[in-house]
Structures are given as C-alpha cells and as structure tokens.
Amino acid sequence: MWEGWLRRRTTAQALAQRSRIVGECADDHSIMEVSRRLRIAPDTVRTWRRRFLGKGLDGLCDECRPGVPSRGRSPTRTWNG
C-alpha cells in the first residue's frame, strides 16, 4: 500500500517520505544506510520504522498533538483617523 502512496500526486510530502523510509527498511537496509540514501537523520528513520512496526500503516499518519488547537490569525484591525 505504501508504494501507492508514493505514486499518488495528492500525497503529502511527509507521508511520502515516511513511505520511502518503510520501503527501504522492508528491503532489509540498515537504519544508517536508509538515512544516508534518503538524506535524513537516523533518528527519523528509527522513529518511523518503530511506529510502522508497532501500528502498521496507521503508524505512518500524523497523530494528534497535545495542547489547544490553533485558531488561525486574528483579523487585522484598521484604524481610521
């Protein structure tokens, strides 16, 4: 399934990168080799590999973050005078 995510045009870049990480790991490459090939930190490879092994494809999706959600920017005030 992650191969399909890589080919889709609408896939977010982060999800595509996570799919590449999982694919490289599935091809039996070491964490260091994957990090060199994809030019990312080894800790990033470890994180997504671990999440995939623990949760499957659902582990590649973003999780909710703690805290109050952003409400966006407040409207700009215009001063007449």
mmCIF file as gemmi writes it, N, C-alpha and C atoms, coordinates in Angstrom:
data_model
loop_
_atom_site.group_PDB
_atom_site.id
_atom_site.type_symbol
_atom_site.label_atom_id
_atom_site.label_alt_id
_atom_site.label_comp_id
_atom_site.label_asym_id
_atom_site.label_entity_id
_atom_site.label_seq_id
_atom_site.pdbx_PDB_ins_code
_atom_site.Cartn_x
_atom_site.Cartn_y
_atom_site.Cartn_z
_atom_site.occupancy
_atom_site.B_iso_or_equiv
_atom_site.pdbx_formal_charge
_atom_site.auth_seq_id
_atom_site.auth_asym_id
_atom_site.pdbx_PDB_model_num
ATOM 1 N N . MET Axp A 1 ? 0.828 -1.194 0 1 0 ? 1 A 1
ATOM 2 C CA . MET Axp A 1 ? 0 0 0 1 0 ? 1 A 1
ATOM 3 C C . MET Axp A 1 ? 0.871 1.256 0 1 0 ? 1 A 1
ATOM 4 N N . TRP Axp A 2 ? 2.004 1.244 0.727 1 0 ? 2 A 1
ATOM 5 C CA . TRP Axp A 2 ? 2.808 2.468 0.77 1 0 ? 2 A 1
ATOM 6 C C . TRP Axp A 2 ? 3.387 2.802 -0.594 1 0 ? 2 A 1
ATOM 7 N N . GLU Axp A 3 ? 3.55 1.803 -1.463 1 0 ? 3 A 1
ATOM 8 C CA . GLU Axp A 3 ? 4.026 2.101 -2.809 1 0 ? 3 A 1
ATOM 9 C C . GLU Axp A 3 ? 3.006 2.97 -3.546 1 0 ? 3 A 1
ATOM 10 N N . GLY Axp A 4 ? 1.739 2.711 -3.31 1 0 ? 4 A 1
ATOM 11 C CA . GLY Axp A 4 ? 0.682 3.521 -3.916 1 0 ? 4 A 1
ATOM 12 C C . GLY Axp A 4 ? 0.712 4.952 -3.416 1 0 ? 4 A 1
ATOM 13 N N . TRP Axp A 5 ? 1.003 5.142 -2.135 1 0 ? 5 A 1
ATOM 14 C CA . TRP Axp A 5 ? 1.1 6.495 -1.577 1 0 ? 5 A 1
ATOM 15 C C . TRP Axp A 5 ? 2.222 7.275 -2.251 1 0 ? 5 A 1
ATOM 16 N N . LEU Axp A 6 ? 3.309 6.578 -2.577 1 0 ? 6 A 1
ATOM 17 C CA . LEU Axp A 6 ? 4.437 7.253 -3.215 1 0 ? 6 A 1
ATOM 18 C C . LEU Axp A 6 ? 4.081 7.754 -4.612 1 0 ? 6 A 1
ATOM 19 N N . ARG Axp A 7 ? 3.225 7.032 -5.316 1 0 ? 7 A 1
ATOM 20 C CA . ARG Axp A 7 ? 2.888 7.394 -6.694 1 0 ? 7 A 1
ATOM 21 C C . ARG Axp A 7 ? 1.769 8.414 -6.801 1 0 ? 7 A 1
ATOM 22 N N . ARG Axp A 8 ? 0.949 8.552 -5.766 1 0 ? 8 A 1
ATOM 23 C CA . ARG Axp A 8 ? -0.177 9.492 -5.831 1 0 ? 8 A 1
ATOM 24 C C . ARG Axp A 8 ? 0.303 10.928 -5.809 1 0 ? 8 A 1
ATOM 25 N N . ARG Axp A 9 ? -0.3 11.765 -6.616 1 0 ? 9 A 1
ATOM 26 C CA . ARG Axp A 9 ? 0.083 13.175 -6.677 1 0 ? 9 A 1
ATOM 27 C C . ARG Axp A 9 ? -0.382 13.957 -5.461 1 0 ? 9 A 1
ATOM 28 N N . THR Axp A 10 ? -1.464 13.53 -4.817 1 0 ? 10 A 1
ATOM 29 C CA . THR Axp A 10 ? -2.032 14.301 -3.716 1 0 ? 10 A 1
ATOM 30 C C . THR Axp A 10 ? -1.462 13.925 -2.363 1 0 ? 10 A 1
ATOM 31 N N . THR Axp A 11 ? -0.563 12.956 -2.32 1 0 ? 11 A 1
ATOM 32 C CA . THR Axp A 11 ? 0.008 12.527 -1.052 1 0 ? 11 A 1
ATOM 33 C C . THR Axp A 11 ? 0.887 13.626 -0.473 1 0 ? 11 A 1
ATOM 34 N N . ALA Axp A 12 ? 0.708 13.894 0.793 1 0 ? 12 A 1
ATOM 35 C CA . ALA Axp A 12 ? 1.548 14.883 1.469 1 0 ? 12 A 1
ATOM 36 C C . ALA Axp A 12 ? 2.999 14.417 1.419 1 0 ? 12 A 1
ATOM 37 N N . GLN Axp A 13 ? 3.899 15.375 1.314 1 0 ? 13 A 1
ATOM 38 C CA . GLN Axp A 13 ? 5.315 15.032 1.227 1 0 ? 13 A 1
ATOM 39 C C . GLN Axp A 13 ? 5.814 14.267 2.444 1 0 ? 13 A 1
ATOM 40 N N . ALA Axp A 14 ? 5.306 14.612 3.62 1 0 ? 14 A 1
ATOM 41 C CA . ALA Axp A 14 ? 5.742 13.914 4.838 1 0 ? 14 A 1
ATOM 42 C C . ALA Axp A 14 ? 5.353 12.442 4.775 1 0 ? 14 A 1
ATOM 43 N N . LEU Axp A 15 ? 4.133 12.151 4.344 1 0 ? 15 A 1
ATOM 44 C CA . LEU Axp A 15 ? 3.682 10.769 4.242 1 0 ? 15 A 1
ATOM 45 C C . LEU Axp A 15 ? 4.474 10.024 3.172 1 0 ? 15 A 1
ATOM 46 N N . ALA Axp A 16 ? 4.792 10.692 2.086 1 0 ? 16 A 1
ATOM 47 C CA . ALA Axp A 16 ? 5.599 10.072 1.034 1 0 ? 16 A 1
ATOM 48 C C . ALA Axp A 16 ? 6.991 9.728 1.563 1 0 ? 16 A 1
ATOM 49 N N . GLN Axp A 17 ? 7.581 10.623 2.348 1 0 ? 17 A 1
ATOM 50 C CA . GLN Axp A 17 ? 8.904 10.339 2.91 1 0 ? 17 A 1
ATOM 51 C C . GLN Axp A 17 ? 8.838 9.164 3.883 1 0 ? 17 A 1
ATOM 52 N N . ARG Axp A 18 ? 7.803 9.13 4.712 1 0 ? 18 A 1
ATOM 53 C CA . ARG Axp A 18 ? 7.641 8.018 5.653 1 0 ? 18 A 1
ATOM 54 C C . ARG Axp A 18 ? 7.485 6.707 4.908 1 0 ? 18 A 1
ATOM 55 N N . SER Axp A 19 ? 6.785 6.741 3.782 1 0 ? 19 A 1
ATOM 56 C CA . SER Axp A 19 ? 6.607 5.545 2.968 1 0 ? 19 A 1
ATOM 57 C C . SER Axp A 19 ? 7.933 5.091 2.365 1 0 ? 19 A 1
ATOM 58 N N . ARG Axp A 20 ? 8.754 6.042 1.947 1 0 ? 20 A 1
ATOM 59 C CA . ARG Axp A 20 ? 10.079 5.691 1.425 1 0 ? 20 A 1
ATOM 60 C C . ARG Axp A 20 ? 10.935 5.051 2.52 1 0 ? 20 A 1
ATOM 61 N N . ILE Axp A 21 ? 10.861 5.594 3.728 1 0 ? 21 A 1
ATOM 62 C CA . ILE Axp A 21 ? 11.622 5.039 4.848 1 0 ? 21 A 1
ATOM 63 C C . ILE Axp A 21 ? 11.226 3.59 5.076 1 0 ? 21 A 1
ATOM 64 N N . VAL Axp A 22 ? 9.916 3.332 5.154 1 0 ? 22 A 1
ATOM 65 C CA . VAL Axp A 22 ? 9.418 1.979 5.403 1 0 ? 22 A 1
ATOM 66 C C . VAL Axp A 22 ? 9.817 1.049 4.262 1 0 ? 22 A 1
ATOM 67 N N . GLY Axp A 23 ? 9.72 1.54 3.04 1 0 ? 23 A 1
ATOM 68 C CA . GLY Axp A 23 ? 10.106 0.718 1.892 1 0 ? 23 A 1
ATOM 69 C C . GLY Axp A 23 ? 11.568 0.328 1.918 1 0 ? 23 A 1
ATOM 70 N N . GLU Axp A 24 ? 12.424 1.282 2.233 1 0 ? 24 A 1
ATOM 71 C CA . GLU Axp A 24 ? 13.859 0.997 2.32 1 0 ? 24 A 1
ATOM 72 C C . GLU Axp A 24 ? 14.151 -0.003 3.442 1 0 ? 24 A 1
ATOM 73 N N . CYS Axp A 25 ? 13.482 0.165 4.573 1 0 ? 25 A 1
ATOM 74 C CA . CYS Axp A 25 ? 13.676 -0.76 5.697 1 0 ? 25 A 1
ATOM 75 C C . CYS Axp A 25 ? 13.163 -2.154 5.333 1 0 ? 25 A 1
ATOM 76 N N . ALA Axp A 26 ? 12.049 -2.214 4.585 1 0 ? 26 A 1
ATOM 77 C CA . ALA Axp A 26 ? 11.491 -3.502 4.162 1 0 ? 26 A 1
ATOM 78 C C . ALA Axp A 26 ? 12.438 -4.225 3.204 1 0 ? 26 A 1
ATOM 79 N N . ASP Axp A 27 ? 13.25 -3.459 2.481 1 0 ? 27 A 1
ATOM 80 C CA . ASP Axp A 27 ? 14.241 -4.052 1.579 1 0 ? 27 A 1
ATOM 81 C C . ASP Axp A 27 ? 15.492 -4.493 2.325 1 0 ? 27 A 1
ATOM 82 N N . ASP Axp A 28 ? 15.402 -4.495 3.656 1 0 ? 28 A 1
ATOM 83 C CA . ASP Axp A 28 ? 16.463 -5.005 4.537 1 0 ? 28 A 1
ATOM 84 C C . ASP Axp A 28 ? 17.717 -4.127 4.574 1 0 ? 28 A 1
ATOM 85 N N . HIS Axp A 29 ? 17.54 -2.812 4.38 1 0 ? 29 A 1
ATOM 86 C CA . HIS Axp A 29 ? 18.653 -1.883 4.526 1 0 ? 29 A 1
ATOM 87 C C . HIS Axp A 29 ? 18.761 -1.465 5.99 1 0 ? 29 A 1
ATOM 88 N N . SER Axp A 30 ? 19.958 -1.189 6.44 1 0 ? 30 A 1
ATOM 89 C CA . SER Axp A 30 ? 20.162 -0.754 7.833 1 0 ? 30 A 1
ATOM 90 C C . SER Axp A 30 ? 19.644 0.669 8.016 1 0 ? 30 A 1
ATOM 91 N N . ILE Axp A 31 ? 19.435 1.032 9.273 1 0 ? 31 A 1
ATOM 92 C CA . ILE Axp A 31 ? 18.969 2.388 9.586 1 0 ? 31 A 1
ATOM 93 C C . ILE Axp A 31 ? 19.954 3.427 9.062 1 0 ? 31 A 1
ATOM 94 N N . MET Axp A 32 ? 21.232 3.183 9.243 1 0 ? 32 A 1
ATOM 95 C CA . MET Axp A 32 ? 22.242 4.138 8.779 1 0 ? 32 A 1
ATOM 96 C C . MET Axp A 32 ? 22.251 4.234 7.252 1 0 ? 32 A 1
ATOM 97 N N . GLU Axp A 33 ? 22.076 3.113 6.587 1 0 ? 33 A 1
ATOM 98 C CA . GLU Axp A 33 ? 22.061 3.13 5.123 1 0 ? 33 A 1
ATOM 99 C C . GLU Axp A 33 ? 20.83 3.882 4.606 1 0 ? 33 A 1
ATOM 100 N N . VAL Axp A 34 ? 19.681 3.652 5.22 1 0 ? 34 A 1
ATOM 101 C CA . VAL Axp A 34 ? 18.464 4.361 4.815 1 0 ? 34 A 1
ATOM 102 C C . VAL Axp A 34 ? 18.635 5.853 5.043 1 0 ? 34 A 1
ATOM 103 N N . SER Axp A 35 ? 19.204 6.236 6.19 1 0 ? 35 A 1
ATOM 104 C CA . SER Axp A 35 ? 19.378 7.663 6.483 1 0 ? 35 A 1
ATOM 105 C C . SER Axp A 35 ? 20.319 8.314 5.472 1 0 ? 35 A 1
ATOM 106 N N . ARG Axp A 36 ? 21.368 7.612 5.067 1 0 ? 36 A 1
ATOM 107 C CA . ARG Axp A 36 ? 22.283 8.158 4.05 1 0 ? 36 A 1
ATOM 108 C C . ARG Axp A 36 ? 21.61 8.256 2.687 1 0 ? 36 A 1
ATOM 109 N N . ARG Axp A 37 ? 20.895 7.214 2.317 1 0 ? 37 A 1
ATOM 110 C CA . ARG Axp A 37 ? 20.254 7.185 0.992 1 0 ? 37 A 1
ATOM 111 C C . ARG Axp A 37 ? 19.184 8.265 0.856 1 0 ? 37 A 1
ATOM 112 N N . LEU Axp A 38 ? 18.412 8.49 1.937 1 0 ? 38 A 1
ATOM 113 C CA . LEU Axp A 38 ? 17.318 9.465 1.881 1 0 ? 38 A 1
ATOM 114 C C . LEU Axp A 38 ? 17.721 10.84 2.405 1 0 ? 38 A 1
ATOM 115 N N . ARG Axp A 39 ? 18.964 10.93 2.9 1 0 ? 39 A 1
ATOM 116 C CA . ARG Axp A 39 ? 19.496 12.191 3.428 1 0 ? 39 A 1
ATOM 117 C C . ARG Axp A 39 ? 18.631 12.754 4.557 1 0 ? 39 A 1
ATOM 118 N N . ILE Axp A 40 ? 18.36 11.881 5.522 1 0 ? 40 A 1
ATOM 119 C CA . ILE Axp A 40 ? 17.612 12.268 6.713 1 0 ? 40 A 1
ATOM 120 C C . ILE Axp A 40 ? 18.33 11.728 7.939 1 0 ? 40 A 1
ATOM 121 N N . ALA Axp A 41 ? 17.979 12.225 9.096 1 0 ? 41 A 1
ATOM 122 C CA . ALA Axp A 41 ? 18.624 11.814 10.343 1 0 ? 41 A 1
ATOM 123 C C . ALA Axp A 41 ? 18.279 10.364 10.683 1 0 ? 41 A 1
ATOM 124 N N . PRO Axp A 42 ? 19.239 9.617 11.225 1 0 ? 42 A 1
ATOM 125 C CA . PRO Axp A 42 ? 18.96 8.237 11.64 1 0 ? 42 A 1
ATOM 126 C C . PRO Axp A 42 ? 17.805 8.145 12.649 1 0 ? 42 A 1
ATOM 127 N N . ASP Axp A 43 ? 17.687 9.143 13.526 1 0 ? 43 A 1
ATOM 128 C CA . ASP Axp A 43 ? 16.584 9.129 14.492 1 0 ? 43 A 1
ATOM 129 C C . ASP Axp A 43 ? 15.227 9.199 13.799 1 0 ? 43 A 1
ATOM 130 N N . THR Axp A 44 ? 15.152 9.897 12.67 1 0 ? 44 A 1
ATOM 131 C CA . THR Axp A 44 ? 13.908 9.964 11.904 1 0 ? 44 A 1
ATOM 132 C C . THR Axp A 44 ? 13.567 8.585 11.352 1 0 ? 44 A 1
ATOM 133 N N . VAL Axp A 45 ? 14.558 7.884 10.831 1 0 ? 45 A 1
ATOM 134 C CA . VAL Axp A 45 ? 14.346 6.526 10.319 1 0 ? 45 A 1
ATOM 135 C C . VAL Axp A 45 ? 13.882 5.615 11.457 1 0 ? 45 A 1
ATOM 136 N N . ARG Axp A 46 ? 14.55 5.702 12.598 1 0 ? 46 A 1
ATOM 137 C CA . ARG Axp A 46 ? 14.17 4.873 13.749 1 0 ? 46 A 1
ATOM 138 C C . ARG Axp A 46 ? 12.732 5.134 14.18 1 0 ? 46 A 1
ATOM 139 N N . THR Axp A 47 ? 12.361 6.416 14.243 1 0 ? 47 A 1
ATOM 140 C CA . THR Axp A 47 ? 11.01 6.782 14.682 1 0 ? 47 A 1
ATOM 141 C C . THR Axp A 47 ? 9.953 6.157 13.792 1 0 ? 47 A 1
ATOM 142 N N . TRP Axp A 48 ? 10.074 6.336 12.484 1 0 ? 48 A 1
ATOM 143 C CA . TRP Axp A 48 ? 9.031 5.853 11.572 1 0 ? 48 A 1
ATOM 144 C C . TRP Axp A 48 ? 9.069 4.348 11.406 1 0 ? 48 A 1
ATOM 145 N N . ARG Axp A 49 ? 10.225 3.752 11.502 1 0 ? 49 A 1
ATOM 146 C CA . ARG Axp A 49 ? 10.329 2.293 11.458 1 0 ? 49 A 1
ATOM 147 C C . ARG Axp A 49 ? 9.621 1.697 12.674 1 0 ? 49 A 1
ATOM 148 N N . ARG Axp A 50 ? 9.897 2.271 13.836 1 0 ? 50 A 1
ATOM 149 C CA . ARG Axp A 50 ? 9.279 1.794 15.08 1 0 ? 50 A 1
ATOM 150 C C . ARG Axp A 50 ? 7.761 1.955 15.036 1 0 ? 50 A 1
ATOM 151 N N . ARG Axp A 51 ? 7.3 3.115 14.574 1 0 ? 51 A 1
ATOM 152 C CA . ARG Axp A 51 ? 5.854 3.34 14.507 1 0 ? 51 A 1
ATOM 153 C C . ARG Axp A 51 ? 5.19 2.395 13.521 1 0 ? 51 A 1
ATOM 154 N N . PHE Axp A 52 ? 5.846 2.13 12.386 1 0 ? 52 A 1
ATOM 155 C CA . PHE Axp A 52 ? 5.282 1.203 11.416 1 0 ? 52 A 1
ATOM 156 C C . PHE Axp A 52 ? 5.224 -0.21 11.985 1 0 ? 52 A 1
ATOM 157 N N . LEU Axp A 53 ? 6.279 -0.63 12.654 1 0 ? 53 A 1
ATOM 158 C CA . LEU Axp A 53 ? 6.294 -1.972 13.235 1 0 ? 53 A 1
ATOM 159 C C . LEU Axp A 53 ? 5.237 -2.123 14.328 1 0 ? 53 A 1
ATOM 160 N N . GLY Axp A 54 ? 4.976 -1.043 15.066 1 0 ? 54 A 1
ATOM 161 C CA . GLY Axp A 54 ? 4.005 -1.095 16.157 1 0 ? 54 A 1
ATOM 162 C C . GLY Axp A 54 ? 2.558 -0.933 15.734 1 0 ? 54 A 1
ATOM 163 N N . LYS Axp A 55 ? 2.326 -0.109 14.704 1 0 ? 55 A 1
ATOM 164 C CA . LYS Axp A 55 ? 0.942 0.241 14.333 1 0 ? 55 A 1
ATOM 165 C C . LYS Axp A 55 ? 0.602 -0.051 12.879 1 0 ? 55 A 1
ATOM 166 N N . GLY Axp A 56 ? 1.538 -0.549 12.122 1 0 ? 56 A 1
ATOM 167 C CA . GLY Axp A 56 ? 1.282 -0.797 10.703 1 0 ? 56 A 1
ATOM 168 C C . GLY Axp A 56 ? 1.157 0.515 9.939 1 0 ? 56 A 1
ATOM 169 N N . LEU Axp A 57 ? 0.361 0.508 8.88 1 0 ? 57 A 1
ATOM 170 C CA . LEU Axp A 57 ? 0.216 1.7 8.048 1 0 ? 57 A 1
ATOM 171 C C . LEU Axp A 57 ? -0.365 2.875 8.82 1 0 ? 57 A 1
ATOM 172 N N . ASP Axp A 58 ? -1.215 2.594 9.819 1 0 ? 58 A 1
ATOM 173 C CA . ASP Axp A 58 ? -1.764 3.681 10.637 1 0 ? 58 A 1
ATOM 174 C C . ASP Axp A 58 ? -0.667 4.451 11.362 1 0 ? 58 A 1
ATOM 175 N N . GLY Axp A 59 ? 0.45 3.804 11.632 1 0 ? 59 A 1
ATOM 176 C CA . GLY Axp A 59 ? 1.554 4.459 12.313 1 0 ? 59 A 1
ATOM 177 C C . GLY Axp A 59 ? 2.24 5.523 11.474 1 0 ? 59 A 1
ATOM 178 N N . LEU Axp A 60 ? 2.013 5.504 10.16 1 0 ? 60 A 1
ATOM 179 C CA . LEU Axp A 60 ? 2.649 6.489 9.287 1 0 ? 60 A 1
ATOM 180 C C . LEU Axp A 60 ? 1.878 7.802 9.216 1 0 ? 60 A 1
ATOM 181 N N . CYS Axp A 61 ? 0.655 7.795 9.702 1 0 ? 61 A 1
ATOM 182 C CA . CYS Axp A 61 ? -0.161 9.015 9.681 1 0 ? 61 A 1
ATOM 183 C C . CYS Axp A 61 ? 0.184 9.892 10.881 1 0 ? 61 A 1
ATOM 184 N N . ASP Axp A 62 ? -0.082 11.181 10.753 1 0 ? 62 A 1
ATOM 185 C CA . ASP Axp A 62 ? 0.173 12.104 11.849 1 0 ? 62 A 1
ATOM 186 C C . ASP Axp A 62 ? -0.76 11.802 13.01 1 0 ? 62 A 1
ATOM 187 N N . GLU Axp A 63 ? -0.228 11.922 14.207 1 0 ? 63 A 1
ATOM 188 C CA . GLU Axp A 63 ? -1.035 11.773 15.41 1 0 ? 63 A 1
ATOM 189 C C . GLU Axp A 63 ? -1.48 13.147 15.877 1 0 ? 63 A 1
ATOM 190 N N . CYS Axp A 64 ? -2.539 13.178 16.651 1 0 ? 64 A 1
ATOM 191 C CA . CYS Axp A 64 ? -2.985 14.441 17.237 1 0 ? 64 A 1
ATOM 192 C C . CYS Axp A 64 ? -1.903 14.947 18.176 1 0 ? 64 A 1
ATOM 193 N N . ARG Axp A 65 ? -1.713 16.234 18.184 1 0 ? 65 A 1
ATOM 194 C CA . ARG Axp A 65 ? -0.705 16.834 19.057 1 0 ? 65 A 1
ATOM 195 C C . ARG Axp A 65 ? -1.377 17.396 20.295 1 0 ? 65 A 1
ATOM 196 N N . PRO Axp A 66 ? -0.682 17.338 21.426 1 0 ? 66 A 1
ATOM 197 C CA . PRO Axp A 66 ? -1.276 17.869 22.655 1 0 ? 66 A 1
ATOM 198 C C . PRO Axp A 66 ? -1.383 19.394 22.607 1 0 ? 66 A 1
ATOM 199 N N . GLY Axp A 67 ? -2.273 19.918 23.421 1 0 ? 67 A 1
ATOM 200 C CA . GLY Axp A 67 ? -2.404 21.37 23.511 1 0 ? 67 A 1
ATOM 201 C C . GLY Axp A 67 ? -3.656 21.871 22.811 1 0 ? 67 A 1
ATOM 202 N N . VAL Axp A 68 ? -3.855 23.151 22.91 1 0 ? 68 A 1
ATOM 203 C CA . VAL Axp A 68 ? -5.02 23.79 22.319 1 0 ? 68 A 1
ATOM 204 C C . VAL Axp A 68 ? -4.77 23.984 20.829 1 0 ? 68 A 1
ATOM 205 N N . PRO Axp A 69 ? -5.709 23.587 19.975 1 0 ? 69 A 1
ATOM 206 C CA . PRO Axp A 69 ? -5.503 23.776 18.535 1 0 ? 69 A 1
ATOM 207 C C . PRO Axp A 69 ? -5.442 25.251 18.167 1 0 ? 69 A 1
ATOM 208 N N . SER Axp A 70 ? -4.67 25.538 17.146 1 0 ? 70 A 1
ATOM 209 C CA . SER Axp A 70 ? -4.539 26.907 16.661 1 0 ? 70 A 1
ATOM 210 C C . SER Axp A 70 ? -5.852 27.365 16.047 1 0 ? 70 A 1
ATOM 211 N N . ARG Axp A 71 ? -6.199 28.613 16.275 1 0 ? 71 A 1
ATOM 212 C CA . ARG Axp A 71 ? -7.421 29.169 15.695 1 0 ? 71 A 1
ATOM 213 C C . ARG Axp A 71 ? -7.112 30.056 14.496 1 0 ? 71 A 1
ATOM 214 N N . GLY Axp A 72 ? -5.884 30.071 14.076 1 0 ? 72 A 1
ATOM 215 C CA . GLY Axp A 72 ? -5.517 30.911 12.943 1 0 ? 72 A 1
ATOM 216 C C . GLY Axp A 72 ? -5.183 32.31 13.384 1 0 ? 72 A 1
ATOM 217 N N . ARG Axp A 73 ? -4.951 33.16 12.435 1 0 ? 73 A 1
ATOM 218 C CA . ARG Axp A 73 ? -4.583 34.536 12.734 1 0 ? 73 A 1
ATOM 219 C C . ARG Axp A 73 ? -5.834 35.348 13.025 1 0 ? 73 A 1
ATOM 220 N N . SER Axp A 74 ? -5.69 36.292 13.932 1 0 ? 74 A 1
ATOM 221 C CA . SER Axp A 74 ? -6.83 37.163 14.216 1 0 ? 74 A 1
ATOM 222 C C . SER Axp A 74 ? -6.926 38.203 13.108 1 0 ? 74 A 1
ATOM 223 N N . PRO Axp A 75 ? -8.124 38.705 12.844 1 0 ? 75 A 1
ATOM 224 C CA . PRO Axp A 75 ? -8.28 39.689 11.767 1 0 ? 75 A 1
ATOM 225 C C . PRO Axp A 75 ? -7.479 40.967 12.063 1 0 ? 75 A 1
ATOM 226 N N . THR Axp A 76 ? -7.002 41.575 11.014 1 0 ? 76 A 1
ATOM 227 C CA . THR Axp A 76 ? -6.223 42.785 11.131 1 0 ? 76 A 1
ATOM 228 C C . THR Axp A 76 ? -7.166 43.96 11.399 1 0 ? 76 A 1
ATOM 229 N N . ARG Axp A 77 ? -6.826 44.762 12.374 1 0 ? 77 A 1
ATOM 230 C CA . ARG Axp A 77 ? -7.66 45.928 12.686 1 0 ? 77 A 1
ATOM 231 C C . ARG Axp A 77 ? -7.233 47.102 11.813 1 0 ? 77 A 1
ATOM 232 N N . THR Axp A 78 ? -8.201 47.829 11.363 1 0 ? 78 A 1
ATOM 233 C CA . THR Axp A 78 ? -7.942 49.033 10.579 1 0 ? 78 A 1
ATOM 234 C C . THR Axp A 78 ? -8.322 50.223 11.411 1 0 ? 78 A 1
ATOM 235 N N . TRP Axp A 79 ? -7.402 51.159 11.561 1 0 ? 79 A 1
ATOM 236 C CA . TRP Axp A 79 ? -7.644 52.367 12.356 1 0 ? 79 A 1
ATOM 237 C C . TRP Axp A 79 ? -7.953 53.518 11.42 1 0 ? 79 A 1
ATOM 238 N N . ASN Axp A 80 ? -9.085 54.116 11.607 1 0 ? 80 A 1
ATOM 239 C CA . ASN Axp A 80 ? -9.468 55.289 10.813 1 0 ? 80 A 1
ATOM 240 C C . ASN Axp A 80 ? -9.123 56.544 11.632 1 0 ? 80 A 1
ATOM 241 N N . GLY Axp A 81 ? -8.424 57.422 11.038 1 0 ? 81 A 1
ATOM 242 C CA . GLY Axp A 81 ? -8.183 58.623 11.832 1 0 ? 81 A 1
ATOM 243 C C . GLY Axp A 81 ? -7.094 59.394 11.404 1 0 ? 81 A 1
